[in-house]
């Protein structure tokens, strides 16, 4: 009987193991191993997987860094039960030394399971317990310990199992913009004063790339990103309520954010950013990207046009009020012709393009006029075209 550690993922495998149903256990473990791209001892790695995801009051306390005192006998009974299972050998060697080459698998979960498995270097209970509890202390619990980013589906956070591996070095130029963004985010995850952030400017200038680079740079310091779409604004308060007691730092991220004149979802966002009776927790920040600085579509009437209303100033202030709630607004401008040329040169060098430089620049100018604009995205698309052509 398990007292606390009874939150079992993929419980059908666990039941087959406990009931000593060898054939069923092997069948299910094979499916588990191939799905996650695991090799080696699938039996033991499944039990590690169960413990990584075992959400209970004890593992939540360890995750938060709380000191555990008093009678821990029942906790030890649970962990000793897992330790006993871990050291049992009732399956064939084929399942405890499994080899399967595949490009599938979970790039985030697999190395964590393997790390814990390697840390259990002997059969002692103390080694087993230390390896598991060290993971809770250093990495946390469940999906938040494993994945970098999440999106919302029917009010539930679902992990994004592949995040583009991009760094700030990959974003050429925009040094001041990167500095401001990194500085604010560093302050956020270190408990210092920070601002909600709006990255605005022309399309293809690197706003979204900067957010992805942030995630890769600060993930190991506890940063996680929750991607939210405009139609999900009403759910943000519920999401934040789930996040406030976790020991991570969350950026609620909205990409390409803007509102038409007849859309009212922005009112929910205004309330969330400012906080209602219950303030927004310190481990949550709001970051957005947009091609519009003011986010809400403005008309000639807002500036005194022929369709003016009786309280034009109030109407205009209401439309601008959302943008003003972002304490840090960072502008990403289009490139000048010289900056575009320099970016193309750098990208050509990084991608080992063999074409003469003067010819590259000449072709880049043609590409920009035909397909795009003076932006980093346009430069990258041109270099990708050249790379495929060679």
NURO-797465 format. One record per residue (C-alpha): x, y, z; residue in one letter. Coordinates in steps of 0.02 Angstrom, whole numbers, plus 50000, padded with zeros to 5 digits. Layout:
<rs>
R   east  north     up  r
R      X      Y      Z  a
...
</rs>
This chain:
<rs>
R   east  north     up  r
R  50000  50000  50000  x
R  50063  50173  49955  x
R  50021  50313  50077  x
R  50079  50470  49984  x
R  50162  50413  49824  x
R  50002  50345  49750  x
R  49990  50464  49601  x
R  50048  50337  49472  x
R  50074  50387  49289  x
R  50039  50253  49160  x
R  49966  50149  49301  x
R  49929  49999  49189  x
R  50118  49966  49182  x
R  50133  49982  49371  x
R  49988  49862  49398  x
R  50067  49734  49282  x
R  50232  49747  49377  x
R  50153  49731  49549  x
R  50044  49584  49496  x
R  50197  49500  49417  x
R  50108  49489  49250  x
R  50269  49468  49151  x
R  50198  49465  48974  x
R  50088  49617  49002  x
R  50229  49713  49087  x
R  50349  49678  48943  x
R  50222  49731  48812  x
R  50182  49894  48901  x
R  50364  49934  48942  x
R  50413  49911  48760  x
R  50281  50037  48708  x
R  50338  50155  48847  x
R  50522  50142  48799  x
R  50496  50168  48613  x
R  50375  50314  48643  x
R  50502  50409  48748  x
R  50656  50353  48652  x
R  50731  50260  48801  x
R  50861  50123  48799  x
R  50937  50014  48934  x
R  50835  49953  49082  x
R  50657  50003  49037  x
R  50590  49926  49198  x
R  50694  50036  49312  x
R  50675  50189  49201  x
R  50487  50173  49208  x
R  50493  50175  49399  x
R  50601  50332  49392  x
R  50472  50409  49275  x
R  50334  50372  49401  x
R  50433  50458  49538  x
R  50474  50612  49432  x
R  50288  50637  49404  x
R  50225  50586  49577  x
R  50133  50743  49629  x
R  50092  50735  49815  x
R  50105  50844  49969  x
R  50280  50782  50012  x
R  50354  50807  49838  x
R  50272  50980  49827  x
R  50353  51027  49994  x
R  50524  50965  49936  x
R  50503  51060  49772  x
R  50470  51222  49867  x
R  50627  51197  49972  x
R  50529  51173  50135  x
R  50616  51086  50278  x
R  50536  50918  50317  x
R  50528  50880  50503  x
R  50434  50761  50615  x
R  50378  50584  50581  x
R  50430  50533  50405  x
R  50403  50347  50428  x
R  50260  50338  50302  x
R  50363  50431  50173  x
R  50505  50307  50198  x
R  50384  50162  50185  x
R  50328  50224  50014  x
R  50505  50255  49951  x
R  50564  50088  50019  x
R  50423  50005  49924  x
R  50483  50085  49763  x
R  50662  50039  49808  x
R  50610  49857  49831  x
R  50524  49856  49662  x
R  50673  49943  49583  x
R  50791  49804  49636  x
R  50678  49659  49590  x
R  50726  49557  49438  x
R  50580  49462  49363  x
R  50591  49521  49182  x
R  50696  49456  49037  x
R  50864  49533  48999  x
R  50793  49596  48834  x
R  50687  49722  48929  x
R  50824  49768  49054  x
R  50952  49796  48916  x
R  50840  49866  48781  x
R  50916  49938  48622  x
R  50811  50029  48494  x
R  50876  50161  48374  x
R  50746  50290  48330  x
R  50735  50476  48295  x
R  50577  50482  48400  x
R  50571  50512  48586  x
R  50562  50651  48713  x
R  50716  50762  48704  x
R  50682  50837  48876  x
R  50621  50689  48980  x
R  50744  50559  48916  x
R  50905  50641  48982  x
R  50826  50673  49153  x
R  50776  50491  49174  x
R  50949  50435  49119  x
R  51031  50558  49240  x
R  50935  50490  49390  x
R  50964  50311  49333  x
R  51153  50343  49327  x
R  51148  50427  49499  x
R  51078  50268  49577  x
R  51251  50191  49578  x
R  51219  50047  49698  x
R  51076  49947  49774  x
R  51067  50040  49940  x
R  50908  50128  49996  x
R  51003  50286  50043  x
R  51076  50305  49868  x
R  50905  50276  49792  x
R  50819  50402  49906  x
R  50955  50534  49883  x
R  50947  50522  49693  x
R  50758  50547  49693  x
R  50748  50685  49824  x
R  50896  50777  49746  x
R  50797  50786  49585  x
R  50647  50863  49676  x
R  50761  50989  49761  x
R  50864  51038  49608  x
R  50739  51021  49467  x
R  50565  51014  49542  x
R  50418  50903  49505  x
R  50326  50835  49355  x
R  50309  50926  49190  x
R  50370  51092  49259  x
R  50535  51008  49301  x
R  50550  50934  49127  x
R  50484  51056  48997  x
R  50526  51236  48952  x
R  50361  51298  48882  x
R  50176  51263  48891  x
R  50016  51311  48803  x
R  49838  51313  48868  x
R  49711  51185  48810  x
R  49538  51185  48890  x
R  49608  51267  49046  x
R  49748  51139  49064  x
R  49933  51173  49037  x
R  50004  51059  48902  x
R  50193  51050  48877  x
R  50270  51105  48713  x
R  50388  50961  48684  x
R  50500  51048  48558  x
R  50561  51227  48577  x
R  50672  51304  48445  x
R  50853  51299  48504  x
R  50900  51480  48476  x
R  51013  51598  48574  x
R  51037  51785  48577  x
R  51196  51761  48476  x
R  51086  51696  48335  x
R  50995  51864  48329  x
R  51115  51980  48240  x
R  51109  52162  48293  x
R  50978  52237  48410  x
R  51106  52241  48551  x
R  51015  52372  48655  x
R  50849  52283  48637  x
R  50927  52119  48693  x
R  51013  52203  48839  x
R  50851  52281  48904  x
R  50755  52118  48885  x
R  50888  52011  48970  x
R  50911  52136  49111  x
R  50725  52143  49150  x
R  50706  51954  49144  x
R  50860  51927  49253  x
R  50784  52044  49382  x
R  50619  51951  49372  x
R  50693  51779  49408  x
R  50802  51848  49547  x
R  50660  51928  49645  x
R  50705  52106  49599  x
R  50596  52244  49528  x
R  50541  52206  49350  x
R  50417  52264  49220  x
R  50293  52179  49106  x
R  50363  52192  48930  x
R  50296  52239  48759  x
R  50410  52204  48611  x
R  50341  52300  48463  x
R  50397  52347  48289  x
R  50401  52288  48110  x
R  50371  52109  48060  x
R  50521  51993  48050  x
R  50636  52097  48160  x
R  50668  51964  48294  x
R  50538  51997  48429  x
R  50478  51817  48443  x
R  50654  51751  48423  x
R  50707  51856  48573  x
R  50575  51773  48681  x
R  50633  51598  48630  x
R  50813  51648  48666  x
R  50762  51708  48840  x
R  50686  51539  48878  x
R  50840  51443  48825  x
R  50955  51560  48922  x
R  50861  51561  49088  x
R  50775  51391  49091  x
R  50903  51320  49214  x
R  50868  51467  49330  x
R  50683  51420  49339  x
R  50607  51516  49194  x
R  50456  51440  49108  x
R  50345  51514  48971  x
R  50157  51493  48956  x
R  50096  51535  48781  x
R  49922  51611  48779  x
R  49816  51661  48631  x
R  49699  51809  48620  x
R  49541  51706  48634  x
R  49605  51632  48798  x
R  49616  51796  48894  x
R  49477  51748  49013  x
R  49576  51594  49067  x
R  49733  51687  49118  x
R  49674  51721  49297  x
R  49640  51535  49323  x
R  49810  51492  49251  x
R  49900  51616  49364  x
R  49810  51544  49515  x
R  49885  51374  49474  x
R  50059  51446  49453  x
R  50076  51559  49603  x
R  50128  51423  49727  x
R  50255  51338  49614  x
R  50441  51378  49636  x
R  50467  51435  49457  x
R  50459  51601  49365  x
R  50327  51610  49229  x
R  50313  51725  49080  x
R  50136  51731  49013  x
R  50179  51757  48830  x
R  50065  51825  48694  x
R  50137  51829  48519  x
R  50081  51950  48384  x
R  49956  52032  48501  x
R  49833  52160  48435  x
R  49648  52197  48448  x
R  49521  52263  48326  x
R  49406  52404  48379  x
R  49260  52288  48417  x
R  49360  52161  48519  x
R  49347  52176  48708  x
R  49465  52037  48765  x
R  49597  52169  48801  x
R  49496  52223  48954  x
R  49535  52055  49038  x
R  49719  52080  49002  x
R  49718  52255  49075  x
R  49645  52188  49237  x
R  49770  52046  49247  x
R  49921  52157  49219  x
R  49870  52283  49350  x
R  49797  52154  49469  x
R  49626  52161  49547  x
R  49592  52140  49732  x
R  49716  51997  49730  x
R  49881  52060  49656  x
R  49973  51967  49521  x
R  50102  51851  49605  x
R  50285  51898  49596  x
R  50329  51740  49500  x
R  50222  51789  49350  x
R  50262  51920  49217  x
R  50170  51967  49057  x
R  50270  51979  48895  x
R  50192  52017  48725  x
R  50251  52048  48548  x
R  50156  52154  48424  x
R  50175  52249  48262  x
R  50072  52387  48344  x
R  50138  52491  48487  x
R  49964  52537  48548  x
R  49893  52361  48524  x
R  49713  52417  48492  x
R  49664  52478  48320  x
R  49639  52665  48312  x
R  49533  52760  48185  x
R  49527  52937  48118  x
R  49383  52966  48236  x
R  49500  52940  48384  x
R  49600  53089  48324  x
R  49453  53204  48293  x
R  49394  53141  48124  x
R  49220  53160  48055  x
R  49154  53014  48155  x
R  49206  53090  48318  x
R  49114  53045  48479  x
R  49067  53161  48620  x
R  49211  53104  48732  x
R  49351  53079  48607  x
R  49491  53102  48735  x
R  49418  52968  48848  x
R  49399  52848  48702  x
R  49578  52877  48648  x
R  49643  52856  48825  x
R  49549  52691  48843  x
R  49630  52623  48685  x
R  49804  52675  48740  x
R  49784  52615  48919  x
R  49828  52433  48881  x
R  49997  52476  48804  x
R  50037  52592  48950  x
R  50020  52446  49070  x
R  50178  52371  48997  x
R  50311  52460  49097  x
R  50449  52414  48974  x
R  50416  52442  48790  x
R  50556  52389  48673  x
R  50555  52444  48491  x
R  50623  52328  48354  x
R  50644  52434  48198  x
R  50670  52379  48018  x
R  50850  52375  47961  x
R  50934  52512  47864  x
R  51007  52457  47696  x
R  51180  52452  47775  x
R  51120  52350  47923  x
R  51031  52229  47806  x
R  51191  52208  47705  x
R  51292  52177  47863  x
R  51166  52047  47922  x
R  51170  51956  47756  x
R  51360  51953  47762  x
R  51360  51881  47938  x
R  51229  51750  47898  x
R  51322  51700  47740  x
R  51480  51676  47842  x
R  51391  51574  47976  x
R  51310  51463  47844  x
R  51473  51441  47747  x
R  51402  51510  47584  x
R  51539  51496  47451  x
R  51472  51628  47329  x
R  51580  51788  47313  x
R  51524  51921  47437  x
R  51485  52056  47308  x
R  51373  51933  47215  x
R  51286  51884  47377  x
R  51246  52066  47416  x
R  51183  52097  47240  x
R  51068  51946  47247  x
R  51010  51993  47423  x
R  50953  52163  47360  x
R  50851  52080  47223  x
R  50777  51958  47348  x
R  50727  52096  47468  x
R  50638  52195  47332  x
R  50545  52041  47269  x
R  50503  51939  47424  x
R  50518  52037  47584  x
R  50579  52190  47674  x
R  50733  52254  47763  x
R  50718  52131  47907  x
R  50812  51989  47988  x
R  50679  51866  47931  x
R  50702  51919  47750  x
R  50892  51902  47766  x
R  50875  51728  47843  x
R  50755  51672  47707  x
R  50876  51731  47574  x
R  51022  51638  47653  x
R  50916  51480  47668  x
R  50878  51496  47482  x
R  51064  51510  47441  x
R  51110  51364  47555  x
R  50984  51251  47469  x
R  51044  51309  47299  x
R  51227  51262  47330  x
</rs>
